[in-house]
Amino acid sequence: MMSDELKEPSMERRILRVMRKTLANVVKDATPRANMPSCLSDQTVEDIRHCFELISIREKELAETLNLDQAHPLYPDQERTAKRIIISKPVKPDPEKY
């Protein structure tokens, strides 16, 4: 069974991820079309930026605490550092041959 120390950061990471995605969706929904005024005040936009910054800082702290600071996406044009090993299913011997 996992200790509370291991569970808690994971739960916090999940909460931060959901908050970031939800906030991003709110921004997408509230972003005006071209030549339309924004429904958000300048202060609200600045507060949203600050929220994203705080979420990012805390996610980085948690990643460093859990030694996940090397976790990042791998893009198709990047060289992979891990070697791929192909494992095939062993073939059963034919009982009629023996």
Backbone as a chain_set.jsonl record, in Angstrom:
{"seq": "MMSDELKEPSMERRILRVMRKTLANVVKDATPRANMPSCLSDQTVEDIRHCFELISIREKELAETLNLDQAHPLYPDQERTAKRIIISKPVKPDPEKY", "coords": {"N": [[0.838, -1.189, 0.0], [0.472, 2.269, -0.717], [2.283, 4.933, 0.811], [1.113, 7.826, 2.635], [2.689, 9.975, 2.0], [3.562, 9.476, -0.591], [1.163, 9.313, -1.961], [-0.077, 11.812, -1.638], [1.433, 13.943, -3.042], [0.956, 13.016, -5.624], [-1.825, 13.236, -5.849], [-2.02, 15.978, -5.553], [-0.658, 16.779, -7.849], [-2.453, 15.841, -9.773], [-4.674, 17.453, -9.19], [-3.627, 20.012, -9.774], [-3.141, 19.677, -12.518], [-5.75, 19.338, -13.513], [-6.845, 21.807, -12.77], [-5.266, 23.536, -14.331], [-5.977, 22.715, -16.943], [-8.743, 23.232, -16.906], [-8.786, 25.997, -16.461], [-7.495, 26.801, -18.803], [-9.427, 26.025, -20.671], [-11.506, 27.762, -19.973], [-10.332, 30.168, -20.688], [-10.104, 29.742, -23.464], [-12.845, 29.587, -24.142], [-13.659, 32.151, -23.438], [-12.215, 33.796, -25.054], [-12.366, 36.332, -27.4], [-13.687, 36.553, -30.759], [-12.086, 37.6, -33.829], [-11.735, 41.117, -34.097], [-13.559, 41.662, -32.098], [-14.567, 42.876, -28.897], [-12.967, 42.031, -25.795], [-14.407, 40.041, -23.226], [-13.311, 39.955, -20.805], [-11.732, 41.755, -18.198], [-8.721, 43.772, -18.128], [-7.383, 43.363, -15.734], [-8.417, 40.89, -14.917], [-7.413, 39.221, -16.928], [-4.705, 39.46, -16.37], [-4.692, 38.317, -13.804], [-5.386, 35.677, -14.463], [-3.125, 34.931, -15.925], [-1.295, 35.031, -13.842], [-2.281, 32.954, -12.243], [-1.773, 30.73, -13.93], [1.008, 30.877, -13.886], [1.585, 30.384, -11.15], [0.567, 27.768, -10.896], [2.269, 26.433, -12.652], [4.764, 26.826, -11.392], [4.362, 25.407, -8.982], [3.901, 22.826, -9.999], [6.416, 22.302, -11.05], [7.962, 22.315, -8.699], [6.879, 20.063, -7.39], [7.568, 18.071, -9.236], [10.35, 18.125, -9.038], [10.625, 17.343, -6.365], [9.701, 14.727, -6.489], [11.588, 13.642, -8.076], [11.047, 13.875, -10.789], [11.858, 15.742, -12.492], [13.03, 15.448, -14.927], [11.091, 14.668, -16.595], [9.553, 15.114, -19.599], [7.959, 15.993, -22.705], [8.476, 13.898, -25.578], [9.467, 14.626, -28.728], [8.76, 13.877, -32.199], [11.013, 14.394, -33.85], [13.138, 14.259, -32.143], [15.999, 12.571, -30.821], [15.844, 9.346, -29.498], [16.692, 8.201, -26.266], [16.44, 5.804, -25.017], [16.767, 2.309, -25.601], [15.049, 0.252, -27.864], [13.629, -2.864, -27.399], [12.767, -5.798, -28.97], [10.542, -8.254, -28.207], [9.729, -11.498, -28.766], [7.125, -13.948, -28.862], [7.73, -17.147, -27.562], [8.083, -20.032, -29.612], [6.173, -22.931, -29.509], [7.352, -26.272, -29.326], [6.759, -28.693, -31.888], [4.875, -31.469, -31.14], [4.655, -33.731, -32.73], [6.979, -34.049, -34.143], [8.762, -35.202, -32.463]], "CA": [[0.0, 0.0, 0.0], [1.249, 3.502, -0.813], [2.262, 5.8, 1.975], [0.444, 9.106, 2.391], [3.658, 10.883, 1.394], [3.592, 9.233, -2.029], [-0.167, 9.565, -2.516], [-0.431, 13.229, -1.582], [1.93, 14.712, -4.191], [0.29, 12.557, -6.834], [-3.149, 13.86, -5.843], [-1.818, 17.405, -5.801], [-0.33, 16.909, -9.273], [-3.708, 15.663, -10.51], [-5.483, 18.657, -8.965], [-3.018, 21.097, -10.545], [-3.355, 19.399, -13.943], [-7.162, 19.624, -13.81], [-7.029, 23.258, -12.664], [-4.643, 24.161, -15.501], [-6.799, 22.421, -18.122], [-10.016, 23.943, -16.772], [-8.51, 27.416, -16.673], [-7.22, 26.97, -20.237], [-10.711, 25.941, -21.38], [-12.223, 29.012, -19.703], [-9.692, 31.182, -21.532], [-10.521, 29.476, -24.856], [-14.254, 29.944, -24.289], [-13.849, 33.589, -23.251], [-11.438, 34.544, -26.038], [-13.272, 36.863, -28.437], [-13.325, 36.382, -32.169], [-11.38, 38.758, -34.386], [-12.431, 42.412, -34.115], [-14.581, 41.712, -31.042], [-13.959, 43.244, -27.612], [-12.848, 40.951, -24.814], [-15.358, 40.13, -22.115], [-12.515, 39.954, -19.581], [-10.999, 42.996, -17.943], [-7.265, 43.619, -18.15], [-6.984, 42.807, -14.441], [-8.765, 39.468, -14.927], [-6.434, 38.564, -17.799], [-3.454, 39.408, -15.603], [-4.897, 37.327, -12.741], [-5.332, 34.351, -15.094], [-1.698, 34.68, -16.194], [-0.663, 34.767, -12.551], [-2.711, 31.598, -11.854], [-0.986, 29.785, -14.729], [2.381, 30.931, -13.394], [1.637, 29.688, -9.863], [0.367, 26.337, -11.154], [3.502, 25.95, -13.268], [5.806, 26.8, -10.362], [4.095, 24.298, -8.056], [4.127, 21.571, -10.729], [7.867, 22.115, -11.134], [8.417, 21.933, -7.357], [6.483, 18.672, -7.154], [8.373, 17.212, -10.105], [11.686, 18.044, -8.447], [10.499, 16.569, -5.134], [9.501, 13.321, -6.851], [12.627, 13.319, -9.056], [10.442, 13.814, -12.117], [12.237, 16.968, -13.186], [13.462, 15.125, -16.285], [9.912, 14.277, -17.374], [9.163, 16.092, -20.606], [7.484, 15.295, -23.904], [9.457, 13.524, -26.59], [8.944, 14.992, -30.032], [9.171, 12.911, -33.229], [12.33, 14.661, -34.424], [14.163, 14.102, -31.118], [16.616, 11.247, -30.738], [15.44, 8.604, -28.304], [17.836, 7.728, -25.498], [16.183, 4.419, -24.617], [16.855, 1.318, -26.672], [13.839, -0.546, -28.017], [13.907, -4.291, -27.469], [11.617, -6.535, -29.479], [10.41, -9.552, -27.551], [8.757, -12.319, -29.484], [6.56, -15.057, -28.109], [8.435, -18.377, -27.922], [7.327, -21.0, -30.401], [6.089, -24.237, -28.856], [7.826, -27.343, -30.206], [5.728, -29.558, -32.462], [5.005, -32.787, -30.5], [4.696, -34.8, -33.734], [8.351, -34.196, -34.624], [9.555, -35.942, -31.483]], "C": [[0.881, 1.25, 0.0], [1.174, 4.298, 0.48], [1.561, 7.1, 1.612], [1.383, 10.101, 1.718], [3.708, 10.707, -0.119], [2.256, 9.55, -2.677], [-0.437, 11.052, -2.655], [0.132, 14.037, -2.753], [1.254, 14.299, -5.496], [-1.092, 13.193, -6.946], [-3.017, 15.35, -6.133], [-1.471, 17.65, -7.27], [-1.581, 16.779, -10.128], [-4.585, 16.906, -10.396], [-4.936, 19.818, -9.801], [-3.245, 20.916, -12.041], [-4.786, 19.748, -14.346], [-7.421, 21.128, -13.758], [-6.467, 23.966, -13.895], [-5.493, 23.947, -16.751], [-8.125, 23.171, -18.08], [-9.83, 25.429, -17.035], [-8.225, 27.693, -18.151], [-8.513, 26.913, -21.047], [-11.547, 27.198, -21.17], [-11.652, 30.119, -20.591], [-10.109, 30.992, -22.991], [-11.959, 29.924, -25.086], [-14.479, 31.451, -24.221], [-13.072, 34.43, -24.263], [-12.359, 35.024, -27.156], [-12.769, 36.548, -29.842], [-12.653, 37.657, -32.645], [-12.294, 39.98, -34.423], [-13.571, 42.505, -33.102], [-13.891, 42.102, -29.735], [-13.935, 42.043, -26.66], [-13.869, 41.142, -23.704], [-14.628, 40.151, -20.772], [-11.785, 41.284, -19.426], [-9.497, 42.715, -17.994], [-6.767, 42.987, -16.855], [-7.275, 41.309, -14.379], [-7.783, 38.683, -15.785], [-5.106, 38.418, -17.065], [-3.555, 38.388, -14.471], [-4.828, 35.9, -13.288], [-3.885, 33.985, -15.409], [-0.97, 34.316, -14.907], [-1.034, 33.362, -12.055], [-1.921, 30.54, -12.618], [0.457, 29.725, -14.23], [2.519, 30.167, -12.08], [1.47, 28.179, -10.025], [1.654, 25.738, -11.711], [4.632, 25.827, -12.247], [5.602, 25.62, -9.422], [4.298, 22.942, -8.732], [5.622, 21.27, -10.825], [8.433, 21.696, -9.782], [8.092, 20.473, -7.063], [7.314, 17.71, -7.993], [9.782, 17.049, -9.546], [11.669, 17.208, -7.178], [10.411, 15.077, -5.431], [10.54, 12.831, -7.86], [12.047, 13.095, -10.45], [10.834, 15.026, -12.945], [12.74, 16.702, -14.601], [12.288, 14.729, -17.169], [9.535, 15.405, -18.326], [8.706, 15.338, -21.844], [8.634, 14.977, -24.855], [8.835, 13.777, -27.955], [9.491, 14.045, -31.103], [10.574, 13.144, -33.79], [13.466, 14.556, -33.402], [14.706, 12.679, -31.126], [16.208, 10.587, -29.419], [16.689, 8.087, -27.59], [17.661, 6.273, -25.064], [16.276, 3.507, -25.836], [15.584, 0.484, -26.686], [14.235, -2.008, -28.199], [12.644, -4.994, -27.923], [11.626, -7.924, -28.848], [9.343, -10.332, -28.293], [8.313, -13.48, -28.602], [7.282, -16.336, -28.525], [7.511, -19.348, -28.66], [7.353, -22.34, -29.676], [6.581, -25.311, -29.824], [6.662, -28.221, -30.668], [5.888, -30.961, -31.868], [5.098, -33.938, -31.51], [6.107, -35.032, -34.266], [9.184, -35.05, -33.682], [8.948, -37.244, -31.154]], "O": [[1.925, 1.273, 0.652], [0.143, 4.333, 1.152], [1.427, 7.439, 0.436], [0.943, 10.965, 0.96], [3.879, 11.682, -0.85], [2.215, 10.007, -3.819], [-0.965, 11.5, -3.672], [-0.624, 14.758, -3.404], [1.011, 15.134, -6.367], [-1.484, 13.641, -8.024], [-3.818, 15.915, -6.879], [-1.939, 18.621, -7.866], [-1.755, 17.518, -11.096], [-5.167, 17.357, -11.382], [-5.699, 20.525, -10.459], [-3.511, 21.885, -12.753], [-5.014, 20.37, -15.383], [-8.135, 21.664, -14.604], [-7.094, 24.875, -14.439], [-5.708, 24.877, -17.527], [-8.58, 23.688, -19.1], [-10.622, 26.046, -17.747], [-8.667, 28.709, -18.688], [-8.678, 27.67, -22.004], [-12.225, 27.652, -22.093], [-12.398, 30.907, -21.173], [-10.431, 31.962, -23.677], [-12.263, 30.561, -26.094], [-15.384, 31.974, -24.871], [-13.252, 35.647, -24.323], [-13.05, 34.223, -27.785], [-11.581, 36.312, -30.062], [-12.653, 38.671, -31.947], [-13.478, 39.877, -34.743], [-14.456, 43.348, -33.246], [-12.753, 41.7, -29.493], [-14.79, 41.159, -26.73], [-14.157, 42.267, -23.296], [-15.249, 40.34, -19.726], [-11.289, 41.857, -20.396], [-9.064, 41.565, -17.913], [-5.843, 42.174, -16.87], [-6.47, 40.542, -13.849], [-7.367, 37.589, -15.404], [-4.463, 37.371, -17.135], [-2.592, 37.668, -14.207], [-4.271, 35.014, -12.639], [-3.468, 32.849, -15.181], [-0.137, 33.41, -14.884], [-0.186, 32.659, -11.505], [-1.452, 29.566, -12.028], [1.053, 28.65, -14.162], [3.459, 29.391, -11.909], [2.157, 27.402, -9.362], [2.078, 24.662, -11.29], [5.367, 24.84, -12.242], [6.554, 24.911, -9.098], [4.809, 22.011, -8.11], [6.039, 20.119, -10.695], [9.292, 20.816, -9.719], [8.932, 19.735, -6.547], [7.719, 16.652, -7.51], [10.342, 15.953, -9.579], [12.601, 16.442, -6.934], [10.982, 14.26, -4.708], [10.401, 11.749, -8.429], [12.507, 12.228, -11.193], [10.222, 15.308, -13.974], [12.865, 17.635, -15.395], [12.466, 14.479, -18.361], [9.236, 16.519, -17.895], [9.035, 14.163, -22.01], [9.628, 15.7, -24.919], [7.799, 13.204, -28.291], [10.568, 13.473, -30.932], [11.253, 12.188, -34.166], [14.631, 14.744, -33.754], [13.986, 11.718, -31.398], [16.232, 11.218, -28.362], [17.623, 7.597, -28.226], [18.645, 5.591, -24.776], [15.912, 3.887, -26.948], [15.101, 0.061, -25.636], [15.067, -2.341, -29.043], [11.577, -4.813, -27.337], [12.604, -8.664, -28.953], [8.203, -9.886, -28.43], [9.042, -13.926, -27.715], [7.433, -16.591, -29.72], [6.323, -19.457, -28.36], [8.412, -22.824, -29.279], [6.261, -25.267, -31.012], [5.71, -28.456, -29.924], [6.928, -31.588, -32.066], [5.579, -35.017, -31.163], [6.397, -36.108, -34.788], [10.223, -35.572, -34.087], [9.493, -37.992, -30.342]]}, "num_chains": 1, "name": "protein.A"}
